[in-house]
Structure formats: C-alpha cells, structure tokens
Amino acid sequence: MPTRTKPPASAAARIAQFFRILGPGLISGAADDDPSGISTYSVAGATTGYSLLWLTLVSTPMLAVVQGMSSRVSMVTGEGLAALMRKSLPAWLSYSLACLIIVANTFNVGADIGGMAEAAHMVVPLPSDALVFFFGIGLIATQIWLSYATIAGIFKWLTLALFAYVITAVIVHVPWATALRHLVVPQLQFNGQWLATVVGVLGTTITPYLFFWQSSLMVEEEKEAGNTTIASRRGADARSIETMHTDVNAGMVFSNVVALFIIVTTAATLGAHGKHDIATAQQAAEALRPLAGRFAELLFTLGMVGTGMLAVPVLASSSAYVAAQTFKFREGLSEPLHRAPKFYGIITAGILIGIAMNLLQIDAIKALFWAAILNGVAAVPLIAIIVRLASDAKLMGEWQSSVLARIWGWATVALMGGAAIGMFYYL
C-alpha cells in the first residue's frame, strides 16, 4: 500500500498554529512596553526627533538573543536565572544583583501604577489617588487568587492594548520617508543629553527584569506540564527549543515595532512643533490633543492603562522570582498562596510600596526616564553573565549558544556599556 503523505497545512492553519505557540515570549515583549518604557520612548521622540530610530532596529536582534538565552538556559537546566546565578557567582555578587533588581523593579512598579492612574484620570472623573489604590489592590488580588493558566491567558489578551500606538501613528500622519531614512542610517551625536537618551532607550528595551521573568516563565510552563522537580525539567529537545525561539522572536519584534511607532508619533507631533519639554507619557498624551486630536490623545492614554495592567504584575512577579531563587524559598504563580507565602508576600509588598509611593506624593513618574538609564547601566553586567551561562558547554551541553548568538550577546554588552561610558564622560 502506498504511503500517504500528510497534506500541507493551509495558510489559516499555519497562522492559527503560530498564535497557539505565542506565550511567555509575547507576554515578555509586551511587558517591555510598560508605562515606564512608553514614557522613555515619548521623551526620546520629543527631544531627539527621529535620530534614535535606528536603535529600535539594532536592538531587536540583541533583545531577542538575550531573551532567547535566558529561556534556553532555564529550559536546559530546569532552573530560573537567579538560581543559576546564585550557584555560579560569589554570594556577595549574587545577593547584590538580586537586591538591585528588586529595588529597581519596585520603583518601576510605583511609577507604572502612577502612570496608569494619571492616564485613567484623563478619561475617568475619579481622583488619581483612588485610581492608584484601585489598580494596585486589583492587581494584587489577580495574582494571588487566579491560576497561572488564567493569568497567562489574560496577559496574552492585554498585549492587544499596544496596538493603540500603531493606530495613533497612523492618525498623526508621520513623514514615513524621513522616519525610514533614520531607521536604516544610524545618526550619532556626542553630547551628554543625547547619549543619556540612548542609554535610557536601551535600558527600557533590553531591561533586566525581563531576563528573570522570561527564564522563570519557562519553569512555570514546565510545572504546568507536570514537571514539578528540577530533575524532571532538566533537558530540552529540538522542537521545544524551536518553539521557544519562535515565541521569543515574535514577542521581541512586536515590542520594538511598538517602540518605533511611539517614537515616530511623538517626533512627528511634539518634536516637530518644538514641544521638547516633556517628562512623561501623560504629558505627551496631553500635548497630542491640539496637534493630533482628541482621539489620538485617547488612544495614547488607554494604551498606558492596558500595558500597565500587564507590566505591573510582571515587574512584581519578577522580583518575587529573583528573591525566591536567590534566597531559596518556594516560588511560582502556579503555586497556591498557602504553599508559597513568601513568594506572594514579595509580590504584595512590591505593589503596596508602589501604591504608597504615589499616595505619599513621591514623584516617581518624573524619574521614569532616569530609572530607564539606571536599568541601562545595570543590564551590562547581567547580560555578560547570561551570555557566559548560555555559552557554558558543561552547563548547556549540545544546547550551548551558537557562535553567532554569542557575537550578538557580546555586541549588546559592548553597545550598552559604550553608551553608558560615553554618557558619563560627556555629562
């Protein structure tokens, strides 16, 4: 009997399969465009015009490589990135990096909650403090009482909020010929403010908390599949690695495409009309109204709320994963509260501190840009550690990173480190 060949899948079936694959990588990519990131990209467009667009092109493969390495390391070892750092680094360095990440994440949580509240206040007639409390408590309850599968599904749908920035760019009539020229032809300026903006854009794009979140989600996916011990999670196969890279690459491309649209929107409106003195995305949204209309302002504002609903839990959970893996206590959004009280305690404390920052009128929002710069500096040693782990033949076996991936990884370290050094030199 002749062997029957499987008919090729239709285009619709292939598209459906692609969207089924999307998960942790897409969520990480969308969370990268949090209110902090939106503010930084808005400031970049308003103050430097189109001159930084080339960074979105160059940083896309860099971000994909680093996130892919973070995922691959956890898939092969069955452990999160912070746990591997604890085992391979001196204790003082591991603990210092963990504390730095947790502090930075908590600060960003406060800033993002404040950003969400300020954005919502522009369209909802409620006091900002009430909205801060509403968003913060609601996000704590969501993470404590919903299952990991439910949370992951909600996060996946929240990524659609980022399309608000694509639509806004269409509304404001961007001069695309000019934008595309700056996208493919790098423009360099050697002054402190421009280089600080470069570090801020890189820091909010290739941001430390995503490394730990991405690697921890790979462990969560394995737990959902029934592999509850490190030994049972250890190892990988070609298909799972390929699926992971498809998911991660799609998420990182999506993230940077949205960043590009935010920069060109603010460059074509605020920057082109001399409105350079903005510090937050809320100010950008308000300034858009007379230049691009109420609908553009509304889309820009709603995008802030949607991305904040996604990013704040990611930031708080990232801190909890780092703490649990560094200080060795039970972790996981797949765990019920009574089995992982310290893990959920870190999440709750991080969001409560973020609420308090806003209620006490600590002006975290205006410091978002400098928080991105801090992340840009802190990411340099972390990326170097990730590249070293992913390139370790003893640890990774046949799944150690390729020569090309290592080149991109070290190029990322060089670019971010060089920008940071240049910023400090020229400031």
N, C-alpha and C positions, 0 to 999 in steps of 0.2 A: 504494500500500500504506500503510495507516495506521501512524503512528509508534508504536512500542511504548514505553510508559513503564516505567521501572525500578521494580519493586515496592518499597515501603518496607521498610527493614531491620527485622527482628524486634527485640524488646527484648533478647534474648540476644545477637544480633549487634552491636547498638549497645554493649552492655556490654563485649563482647569487644574491640571496636574501641577503646573508651575505655582499657582496660587495656593495649592494644598501644601507645597513644600515650604512656603514662606512662614516664618515663625520667629524664633529668637533674633535672627539677623535683621529682619524687617522691624521688629519692635525696638531693637537697639538703634537702628538707623533713624527711626522716627523720634526716639527719645533724645537723640543727639541735637535735634532742632527744638530744644526746650525754650522757655521764655528767656533764659539767660543767653542762649545761642541766638535767638531772634533779635534780642537787643543788640548783641555784638555785631551781627550782620547788618542791622539797621544803621548803627553808628558807622560801620565801615563804608556803606553806600553813601551816607550823607556827608561824611568827612573826606573820603578819598575817591569818590566817584566810582568809575569802573576799573580803577587801577589794580584792584586785588582780585578781579575775576579769575585770572589765571591760577590763583591758589586753589580755587574750587576744582579745577581740572587736575592739577598736580596732586592735590591731597586725596583725591578719590581712590586711586590705587594704593596710596600709602595707608589710608584708613582701612581699606578692605584687607590689606595684607596683615596689619597689626591685629584687627579683629579676627581674621581667619586663624592667625597663630594662637590667639587666646582661646579660641574654640577648639582647635586641633589638640593643643596641649591637654585640655581638660577631657576631651573625648578619649585620648590615648591613655591617660593616667587615671581617669575616673575621679579626679580631684579638682577643686577650684584653684584659681590662680594664686590667691592669697595663701592657701595651704602649701602650695609648691614653693612659694617664696619663703615661707616660714622654714621649710626644710632645707632650702639651698642657700639662704643668706644668713649672715650673722644675726643673732637675735635682736641686737640693738637697731640694726638697719631695718629688719622686717617690722618691728614694732613701731619704729619712727615713720616708715612709709604708710603703715596701716592707720596710725593716728592722723597723719597729714591728709590722707584720703577721706577719712571720716569727718574731720573738721571742714574740709573743703566742700564735701557733699552736703553737710548740714547747713552751711552758709548758703549754698545754692538752693537748698530746699526752701529756706526762708525767703530768698529773693524770688524764686519761682512762684511760691504761694502769693507773695505780694504782687507780683506781676499779673497773676491770674485775677486777683481781686480788683486791682486797678483797671484791668481790661474789662472785666464784667461790670464794674461800676459805671463804665461809659455807656452801657446799654441797659442796665438794670438799676432802678431807683432805690438801691439799698446802700447803706454805709459800707465803706471799704472794710472796716474792722469786722462787721458782721459777715461779710463775704469771706474774709480770711478765716474766720472761725468755721464757717460752713464748709469751705473746701477742705481745710485741714482735718477736721473731725470725720468728714465723709470719706476721705482717703485712708485714714487710719482704719475705720470700720471695714472698708472694702478689702484691705489687705489681711485683716485678721479673720474675717468671717467667710470670705469666699474661697473656694478651692483654687488651686493653681491653674487647672484647666479653664475654669471660668475667667480668672484674671487674664490669662494669656489670650483668650478669645476677645475679651473687652479691649485689651491693649491693641490687638490686631485691627479692630474696627476704628479705634481712636486715631490710627495713623492717617485716616482719610481727612482729618482736620487740616493736615498740611497742604492739601490741595487749595486751600483758601489763598495761599501765597502765589500759587501758579495763576489762579484766576485774577488776583489783584494785578499781577504783572501784565496781563492781557488788557485789563481795563485802562491802565495808565499810559498805554502806547509807548513802550520802550523803543528807542532807536537801536534796533537789533544789529544793524551793520556795525555800529560803534561798539556795542557790547561784545559781539563775536570777535572783533579785532583784538580787544583787550583780553578776551578769553584765551586766545591762542598765541598772542605775542606778550611775553612777560614784560612788565614795566617795573623798574627798580628805582627806589628813592632812598637816599641815605640821609635820613633825619630821624630823630628820636620818635616823633609822633607817628610817622608812617610805619616805622619798624615795630612800635608798640602795637599798632593796629594789626600788623602781620602776626605778631605773637598771639594777640587776642583771638584772631580768626582761627589760627591753627590750634590754639588751646581749647576753643569751644567746639572745634570739629574733631580733632584727634584727642579726645578728652579722657582723663584717667578712669573715671567711674565706669565708663562703658567697657573697659577691658575686663574688669572684675564681674560686672553684670553679665557680659556675654559668656564668659567661661562658666559662671555659676548656673546660667540657664541651661547649658549643655548637661550639667549634672542633674538639674531638675528634670529635663526631658528623659534622661535615663531612669530616674526614680519613677516617673510616671509610667515607664515601660516595665516596671517591676524589678529593676536592678538596684536594690537598696543598699548594697555593700560596695565598698571600693573595689574589692576583687572582682565582683560581677560586672562592674562598669569598665574595668580596665580593658583596653584594646579597641580597635576600630577596624572597619572594612572599607573597601574602596567605594562602595555605593553610599555609605553614610558620610564619608568624607566629601564626596562629590555633592551630595545633597546639602551638606552644611555650607560648602563654598557657594553654591547657587543662592542659598538664602542670605548669607552674609553679603555677597557681592551686590545682590539686588537691594538690600537694605542700605548699604553704604552709597550706592549710586543715587537712590531715592533721596537720601539725606542731603547729599551735596547738590543735587538738582534743585531742591527746595532752597538751600542756602544761596545758590546762584540767583534764583528768582527774587529772593528778599533783597539781595544787594542791588540788582538792576532796578527793582521797583523804587527803592529809596534814592538811588543815584539819579534816576530819570526824573524824580519829582523833587525831593528835598535838596539833593546835591546840585542839581541843575538850576535851582531857584535860589541858591545861596543860603539855604537853611541848614547850616552845618552844626549849630549848637544844640545837639540833642544828646541825651544820655541813655534813654530807654526806648523800648518798642512802643510804649504808651505815647510818648511824645511824638514818635514817628507817626503813629496812627492818627493822633490829633492834627498833626501838620499835613497829613494827606488830604484831609477833608476839603480845604479850599483849592487844592491842586488837582485832586483826582475824584472828588465827590464823596458823598456820604456812604455809598455802597462799598467803595474801596476801603474806607475807614472801618466800616462794619466787618468786612471780611478779615482785615488785618487784626482786628480786635478779637473776633471769635476764634481765629487760629491760635491766638495766645492762650485762650482758656482750654481749648482742646488739647494742645500739646502739653500744657501744664498738667492736665489730668493724667497724661501718660508719663511725663517726666518725673514728677514728684515721687510716685511710688518706686520708679526705677532708681532714683537717687537714694531714697531711704533704704530700699532693699539692698542696694549695692553696699552701703555702709554696714548693714547687718551681716551680709555675706563676708565682707572683709573682717569684721570683728570676730565672727564665729570661726572662720578658718584660721585666723591668727591666734586667737586665744582658746581655741579648741572646745567649743560647745556646739550643741545640736543646732542645725540650720535647716532652712528650706521653707518656701511658700507652700510646698506640698505637705508640710507637717502641720498637725492641729496645734492650737495655742498651748494646750497643756503639755505637749511633748517638746516644744521649743520656746519656752517663755522668755529666755534671754534674747533669742533672735527677734521675736516680735517686740520685745522691750526696746531694742535698739531702734527698730522702725518707728515705734510710737514716740520715743524720746526725740528722735531726729525731727519728726513732724511737729511735735509740741514745741520744741525750741524754735522751729521756723515760724510757728504761729506767734510765739512770744516776741520774736524779733520785730514782727510787724505791729503787734499791739503796743509794744513799748516804743514805737516810733523810731526804731533803729533803721536808718536809711540804707537798707541793703540793696534796694533797687538801683540807686545811682552807682553803686560799687560793682555792678554786674560785669562791666567791661574789664575792670581790674581783676575780678575773680577769674575771668577767662585768661588774662595774662598770667596769673598765678598757675592756672592749670597748664598753660603752655610751657612754663618753666618746669613744673613738676613732672610733666609727661616724659621729658627727655630721659631721665634715668630709668623710669618704668618701662619705656619701650625697649631700651637697651637690655633690660632684664628679660623681657618677653622674647626678644629675638634670640638671646642666649639660651633660654629654656627650649624654645622651639627648634633650635639647631643642635641640641644635645643628642648625639647618636645613642648614647647609653639610655637616656630617658625616653626618647621617642622611637627608637628602632627604625623600622622602614618608613615611618611617617614623619621623620625629621624634615624640616623645611627645605625646599629646593634652593639652589644657588640663587636663582632669580628672586625668590621671596626674601632671602637674606639681604640681597643687594637693596631691594626696596625698603626693607626694615631699617638697615643702617643709613640709607639715604634719608629716611624720615628723622632719625636721630640727628643727622648732620644738619638738615634744613631747620628743624625746630631749635636745635642748640645754637646754630649760627645766628638765627633771627634773635634769640634771647640775648646772646653776647652783643650783637650789634645794637639792640635796643638799649642795653645798659651803657654801652660805650657812647652813644650819641645823645642820650638823655642829659 
